[in-house]
Amino acid sequence: MSDLLIYGGKPLNGSVRVSGAKNSVLKMMAASILTKEPCILRNVPNLIDVQRMLELLVDLGTNAKWLEPGTLYLHNPNGISTYGSERLMREMRASILILGPLLARSHKAHVFYPGGCAIGPRPIDLHLKGLEALGASIEKEQGGVLYLYSDGRLKGARIYLDFPSVGATENLMMAAVLAEGRTIIENVAREPEVVELQRFLNTLGANVHGAGTDTIVVEGVEFGQLKGADYTVIPDRIEAGTFLIAGAITGGNVKVYGARADHNEALLYKLHEAGVNLNIGPNFIEVAKGPKARFTPLRIRTMPYPGFPTDLHPQMTALLALADGTSLITETVFPDRFKYVHELIRLGANISVEGECAIVKGVPKLKGAKVEATDLRGGAALVVAALAASGDSTVQKLEHLDRGYENLTEKLLSLGALVERYN
């Protein structure tokens, strides 16, 4: 267990560069199964989730190694195991993304229901329904075990997602790459990470288009047609948003390099509405608290992209805890995401939760306290709040944040934060 001791109340100032996008690189790592040629991924963050995915791929038979910090080599020239490690799959939600590639390449997969952050039920029924449409047969066994198989190549199909699930969209895209014929997937997720996966797959020689819209079309190719790739992962928009919020809540001036305005439009709109000054450059976003003494209260409703991202809702709740009035946060994606709220209350926030809504009554200041991270983004909200609070705070179970924030302590120190990590 790791703790982060934070001496709060000090404005953050300076610049920071965000790491590669966790939610992009994990999908590309899974997609490397689709080709027998080497794949090199650059700007890869060394996070716990990346390490777990790497272990899972090695366990399947992938030749994997770090060429240098941030550069990952993946190669599957021979046959690959179709049995996913129970331990590793139970530890990480993104592990389910090996399912589509395994089925596409080997025509079978023996996997387990995935684990991950406890932020509410995240069923994989849309994944399974889509794979069945592509010709997969599914057997569910006791203990959360799934066995999927197909009689030869998967077959192209028309698939409609009942909800624009990011994971289901990506799994079906990858499965369809080696399917016979055309696959049309409707009502898909439109996140930037989905667009990046399409670019990566096409770099391998796939024929995928439509990502970024509500319909993706995949023209299947033969396994032997796919080649290798040397690909640079996009910056992490959630990490960028977290640092922008941290700069604003502490009343500092923070320039975040790698932050892309086109990936963070909903957040930037709400920060501006709250009274935060923004300076948007070609490869950075700079944030500073506005002239008002306190933030303007907001109404925020999380939605699939391009709506406000659920992964930034906890951090924005921390900021709005200091607003001059009452804000309303409505969570429509993960209903159990409010578990962090009782920890923010320890820091002096005035928040009540009613169903899918959090009512945030702004207070003049927060006070340091000992708090515990319950999940990745909730933990980030506690760090953000503690940076603005007067006095000392301790954020416990920092390993949750290690799943999504690379070198967090070092980056905060570079911005002038007074923080110490204890392992």
N, C-alpha and C positions, 0 to 999 in steps of 0.2 A: 504494500500500500504506500502511496506517495501523497505528500501534502504540499500545498503551496502557501507560504506565509506572505501576506500582502500588507504593506504599510500604505494605507489608502490616503485619499485626499490630495494626491499630487497629479497635476495635469500631465498628460502624455504629450511629448513633443518630438518631432523628428520624422524620419521616414523608415518604412519597413517594406520588404518584398515578400509577397505571399508565395507559398509553395505550390507545386502542381496539384491539380484537383483530385482528391481522393475518389470522388464519385465518378471520375472519368477513367482513371488509371486501372481501377479494379475491373472494369468491364473490358478494357483492352487486354488485360492479363488473361482473362477468361477467353477472349476471342483468339488468343494465340494458339489455342487448341485446334483451331480450324485449319491451320496450315502446317506442313512439314518443313517449311523453311524458317530460318531464324528471324526473330523479331527483336528489335532494340527499342526500348522506351526510354525517353529522356525527360528530365524534370519530374522524376518520380519521387514523391515524398516518402521518407522512411518512417512510416506510421505502423502502429500495431496491426491495423486491418490489412495493410499492404504485406506485412510480414506473414500474417495468417494465410492470405491468399497465395503467397509464394510457397509456403509450406504445403498447402493443399495441392498446388500444381506439381511440386516436386514429388509428393506422395503418389500422384497420378502417373509419374514417369517423365515429367518435363525436365530437360536440362536447363537449369536456371542459375544465374549468378549475377552479382553486382560487378559491372566492369569498372565502375568508379562511383563515388557518392552521387546519387541521383540518376544513374544510368543502369538499366536492367536489361539483361540478355535472357531470352526465352526461346527454347528450341524443342520441337516435338517431331523428330525425323522418323521415328519408328512407331509401332503400335503404342497406344496409351491405355492405361487402366481405366476402367469405367466405374470403379468403386470409390466413391468419395469418403474421406475419413469422417467418421461420426464426431470425433472430438473437435476437429477443425470446423466442420459445418455447423455444429451447435454453438460455436463461439462468434460467428459472423454472419450477418444477414446477407451480404453480397455473395456468399458462397453458393447460393442457389443459381448464380449466373453461369456455373459450369454446366448446368443441365442442358441448355440448348446446344452449345458447342459439342458436348459429348454425344448427344443424340445424332447431331448432324454428321459427325465424323465416324463414330463407331456403331451407330444405330442402337445403342443401349446405354443405360445409365442407372446405377444403383446409388441413391443418395438419401440424405436425411433432411427433415425439415430444418431450416436454418434458425440460428439464434440472433443475437444482437441486442441493441438497446431496448429496455423495457418502456416503450412509449406508446403501447397499445397494440392491438391485434393487427398483424400484417400478413393476411392469408396469401397463399400462392395459387389460389384457385384460378386466377386469370392466366397464370403461366401454364398450368396444366390443361385448361380448356383450350388454349391456343395451340399447344403442342399436340393435343388430340386431333384438332382440326388439320394439322399437318401430317397426320397418319400415325402418331405414336399411340401405343397401348400402355395403359397405366395399371399397375397393381400396387395397392396400398397395404402395407404390412403393419403389424403391431409395433409400437414404439416409435412411430413417426418415420418409418422407413418407406421409401418410394422406389419402385422398380419400373423403369420405362424402357420400352423397346419398340423397334419398327422392323417391318419386313423389307429390308433394303433401304434405299434412299427415302427420306421424307418427301411428301408431295406438296407442291404449292397449293395454297388455298386462300380464300377470302375470310378474314378474321375481323370481328368487331369487338373491341374491348369495352366492357361495361363501365370502366373507369380508366382514365388515362394514366395507368400505372407505369412508372419509369422502369422498374425492374422487369415487368412483363413485356413492355415494348422492346427492351434491349434483348431479353432472352429470345423472343420470337424473331427479331431481326437476325440474330446470330444463327438460330436454327434454320431459318429460311435461306441463308446464304448458300448452303449446299443442297437445298431441296430441289426436286425436279420440277421445273416450270416456274410460274409467276406466283408470288404471294403478295396479297394486298392486306395491309393491317390498318384498320380505321379506328378513329378516336384514340390516337396514340398520344403519349407524352411528348411535349415539345421542348423540354429542357435543353440547355446548351450541351450538356453531357451526351444527350442522345444524338445531337448533330455531330459531335466529335466522334462518337462511335461509328456513325455512318462514314465519316471521312477516313477513319482508320481502316474499316472494312474494305472500302473502295481502294485504299492504298495497297491492301493485300491482293486486290484483283477482283473483289466482289462487285456486284452491280446493284447498288442500293440508292434510292433517291426518295425525296419527300420529307426527310427529317427536318424538323422545325415547323412543319405544317401538321394538320391533323390526320394525314394519310401517308403511310410509307409503303413504297412498292419495292419488292426484292425480286430480281430475276436470278433464279438459281444457276449456279455454275458447278462444274465438276470439281471434286476434291483436288485433283492434280493441277488445276488451273490457278490455284491460289499461290502467291509468292510470299516472300518476307517483307519486312518494313523497317524503316528507321524513322521513328515518330516522336515528336515532342508534345508532351501533355500540356493542356491549357492550365492557366492559373486557377486556383480554387476560389470560386466566387463567394462561398460561405465564410471561408477564412477572411477574405477581403472585407466582407460585410461586418464581421465581428470586430476587426481592427478599426473600421470606420466608426462603429458604434462606441467602441472604447475611447477613441479620441474625442468624440462628441460629449460623452457622459462625464468625462473628467475635465471638460473645459479646456482642452489642449488644442494643438494643431498638428495633425498627423497626415502625412502623405503616404498613401498605400500604392506601391508599385506593383504592377500586374493586375490591379483591379480594373475591370472592364465595365464601362457604363452600360453597354448593350446587354450585359449579363445581369445587371443589378438595377434595372430601371425602377422596379416596384419599391425597392429599398430606398433608392435615392429620392424618389418622389415623397415618401413618408418622412425621411430625414429633413428634407426641405420644408415640408408642412409643419414639422415639429419646431422649426426655427434654427436649423443647423445650416451653417454656411458651407457651400460646396464649390470646389474648383476642379473641373474635369479636364484632364490633359490627354494626350494621345496614348500614354501607357501608365497613367496613374489617376487616382482620385484623391483629392485633398479635402480634409474635413476640419472644421473649427466651429466651436459653439458660437451661436449668434449673439447679437447685442442684448437680447432679453435675458433677465436674470434666471428664468426657468423655462423649460420646454413647454410647447403648446400641446395639450392633450390630443390624442388621436383615436380614431376607430380603425382597427386593422382586422382583416379577415384573411386567413391563409387560404391559398388556392393553388391548384396546379399551375406550373409556369405557363404564361408570364405573370401570373398573380403573385401576391406576396408569399415568399417561401416559408414553409413550415420550419425549416432549419434555422431561420433567423428570428422566429417569433419569441423565443425565450430571451434573447439578447435585447430585443426591442422592448420587451416587458420591463427589463431592468432599467432601461433609459426612461421609460414612461413612469416608473415609480417615482421619479423626480420632477414630473410635469406639474404645471400649475393648473390642476383640475383633474377630472376623471376621464380615464381612457377605457375603451372596451376592446379586448382582444378575443376574437372568435377563431377557434381552431377546428377546421373542417377535415383535416387530413389524418392526424393521429390524435384521437380523443383523450388518450392518457398522457399527453405531453405535459400536463400541468403539474406533474409530480415535483418539479423544482420550486413551485410557488411557496411551499411552507418553509423552504430554506431562505428564500428572499425575504420572507416575513421576519426571520431571525435577524436580518440585517436592518430591519426597521421599515420595510415596505408595507403598504396597506393594500392588500390584495385579497379579494374573495373570488372563489370559483363557483359558478353555477352551470352545471352541464358542460357544454362546449365553450363557455364564455368565461373570461377572467375580467373582473371589474377592478381597475387599477386606480386607486385614489392617490394622487401625487402627494408626496411629503417634502418638506424643505430640505431634508438631508437624510442620508443613510448612516448607520453606525456599524463599526466593525464587530464581527462575531465569528464563531466557529461554525462552518457549514459543511455539508457533504454533497458532492456531486452524485446525482442518481442516474445520469446518462450523459452522452456527449454534449449536446447543445444546451441542456439544462446546466451542465457544469460550466460551459462558456458564459452563460448568463450570470452565474455566481462570481466568476472572475471579474467580469465587466462591472458588476455592482460593487464588489469589494474594492476595485481600483478607485471608485468614486466615493466610497464611504470614509468617514472620519475614523481614525484609529486603526488598529490592527485586525486583520481577518485571517483565518486559516481555512482554505478550501481543501477538504479531504477527498480521497479517492481520485486523485488526479489522473489515474490510469484511464479513466473514461475519456478525458481530453486527449490523451496520447493516441487515441484511435483516429482523431481527425485534425489535430494541430501539431505540426512538426516544429520542434524547437521553440515551443511557446514561451518558456521562461526566458530564453536568450533574446527572443524578439521583443518581449516586454522590457527587458533590461536596456535594450538598444534605444527604446523610446523614453528612457528615464524613469521607468517604474521602479519602485523599491520592492523587490520580490525575492524570496529565497525558496528553493525547492528542497524538500527533505524526503529521501527515499527510505 
